[in-house]
Amino acid sequence: MKLKTKIQLFTSMFMLVLIILVNTSIYFLFYKITIDNELEQLTAQTNIIVEKLAENPDSATSELLFAFLPPEGMIRVIQENGNNLKEQARKGEYTQLPGEYSTTESQEIVAGKNGEDVVVITKPIIWNSGEQAGEVVTLQVSDHLIGNQETMQNLLYVLVVASLIMLIPTYIAGTFLSRFLVRPIKDLIQTMKENIRNREWKKINVENRSQDELYEMERTFNEMIDFLRDNFEKQEIFVSDASHELKTPISIVKSYAQLLERRGKENPELLKESIEAIDSEADRMKKLVEQMLALAKNKQTGALKQVDLVSLIEETTATFQGAYSREINLEKGMDMLVVNGNKDQLEQIIYILIDNALKYSKDKVKVSISEENSNAVFQVTDYGNGIPEEERSRIFERFYRIDKARSRDTGGTGLGLAIAKTIAKEHHGDLSVTSEIGEGSTFILRLPIGEA
């Protein structure tokens, strides 16, 4: 069942149930009010009859009872033995109403022979006329509500017709509502099908639209399309760059392998050179693949924990000093500085920045950690050649290298700073660089400080 049909069916059925409940309430409320009025009127009339009989005991004749006879009713006086002492009725069929002697007053509604309601008032009185003077008898007054029955039937017809009339605009309103709700959904489905069929990145036009949930859905879809397109383009660039970067070491390995096949057996020096070159390029490919995997993996920070950044920097710096025998000066303004993050990834970004400084500088390297505006500020300064201003905005791009020949000598892949930038963003931080030509460069990592 289509959504449009569901909306029309739901609105129509809901309104139908609501109309039935309201009309039923109206019908029975009107019926109760009418019956209560009839009971009050007949009770008042019965009391008047009792008063007249008490005032004129000798006038308790059929003429007196007939004078107070209801328009569609009956008056009956019942003795204790069950005999009817007096009985007056507009129609003979009204006397078929059952009656019995009673010493208690009552009011009731009974069903008549033709299905109409009959109001019956029963009241004990003392009969002071004729031979039965002083006898307690039962006065029964009844009225057949024939007019009320016709009124209730007319009310029922009116409510049924009114219900049908109200259902028509309800159905029309449901139709317009379903069109209003379904049209954006149809546009969304059509756009998605076109994107799949034509391999496009088509978006939905949300101009001049009301700011409702449907607008939010379409706007979110457009944002998703932009996100998917950007990621798809980055993926294509990533694959293209990775293929390009891997092509060179593979070509070198293949060339040396062919060279070994032709002349390696007769030339030991060529054999040694080829093996070293192949080993070097294999290490380069391994490192490139590892960094590409790290770049993809670092898109998710995983569980965040409290990390002492000062202790982590001290450990990483000590590792580099032992491995490279280089002068690395560590400056710290505190013994502990806690941030929220993934320890392994934070250690990786520290490693990348220090390793990068050692590769591109023959002089000492300065490392510092400080606190500034509720941020932990980690800086790595080298005293190398510096980075030209036009190159600084691109050094965090994947596979970008300022001096490709020098990068090959140092084993660079152009992925380290891209990985560091990704980790910084995932930790709600920032990685930037300042540099002066001939004086060196400083990479600055800022991370929000967590609670110790």
Secondary structure, DSSP 8 states (H G I E B T S, - for coil): --HHHHHHHHHHHHHHHHHHHHHHHHHHHHHHHHHHHHHHHHHHHHHHHHHHHHH-GGG-SHHHHHHT--TTEEEEEE-TTS-EEEEEESSGGGGGS-----SS-EEEEEE-TTS-EEEEEEEEEEE-SGGGTTEEEEEEEEEE-HHHHHHHHHHHHHHHHHHHHHHHHHHHHHHHHHHHHHHHHHHHHHHHHHHHHHT-------TT--SSHHHHHHHHHHHHHHHHHHHHHHHHHHHHHHHHHHHHHHHHHHHHHHHIIIIITT-HHHHHHHHHHHHHHHHHHHHHHHHHHHHHHTT---S-EEEEHHHHHHHHHHHHHHHH---EEEEES-S--EEEE-HHHHHHHHHHHHHHHHHT-SS-EEEEEEEETTEEEEEEEE-SS---HHHHTTTTSTT--S-HHHHHHHT--S-HHHHHHHHHHHTT-EEEEEEETTTEEEEEEEEEB---
